[in-house]
Amino acid sequence: MTLIEMVVLFSSGVLAGVINVIAGGAGFMTFPLLIAFGMSELEANASNFVAVLPANVVGTFVYRHDLAQVRETLPVRLVLTAVGGMIGSLILTHSGAASFRAAIPWLLLFATTTFAIGPRLRIWLDRRSGFAGARHVGLQRALEFCVYIYSGYFGLGMGIILFALYGIFTQMTIHQGNAVRNVTTCLASLVAIAIFIPSGLIRWAPALVMMAGAILGGYVAVHIAKRLPARLVRLAILGWAICLTAVAFDRYL
């Protein structure tokens, strides 16, 4: 790599770290960039897990107090994450890149829409049918498990979908949701990386340069996010989700 390429990768990693901790979905920015550096889609996908991992590691640490407030449900979520991430990664390594390209825009559109209407949908259900998310734990876990499978397969927009589910089925604050999202994304990424390593799909040099930037960006972002009102964080996440979806339709359709 040239010095300019290293600077671009590092700077992108910083931005990815900020986006990933606050809103999630930074992989959609880093994934095409890694392709631009000459990787195949499978290599870029696998390397992307490595590149953005530190943002979630840092986020897990800084949000640890929020995570402690929802620790009762954490073991079940971690088991579902590990199993789902493994299944998704194995599907990817056996099916190749072409199968997920066409689905990306529609998955992000669903995630963005669900996240936008999630809180209002829960209020409507409470008033109209007595719906209480806490009474549907099985459904919630099944949906989360599907998201974890997707996270091991590709993972773009995973955090947005999780936020939507939390808004419908739980009483978690935006910061508690961020804490759970960070730790589950971190675990899913580690599982995926462990599966991708034997296949030789990871391009380590570019991924590690971008990873270094993501460490800095993630550390800065969590402190910013913790100081923002929950409503502003939610609006920032929604704005980024809309951008992700627009770019996805432009690039993959």
Secondary structure, DSSP 8 states (H G I E B T S, - for coil): --HHHHHHHHHHHHHHHHHHHHTS-THHHHHHHHHHTT--HHHHHHHHHHHHHHHHHHHHHHTHHHHHTTGGGHHHHHHHHHHHHHHHHHHHHHH-SHHHHTTHHHHHHHHHHHHHHHHHHHHHHHHHH---GGGGHHHHHHHHHHHHHHHHHT-TTHHHHHHHHHHHH----HHHHHHHHHHHHHHHHHHHHHHHHHHT---HHHHHHHHHHHHHHHHHHHHHHHHS-HHHHHHHHHHHHHHHHHHHHHHH-
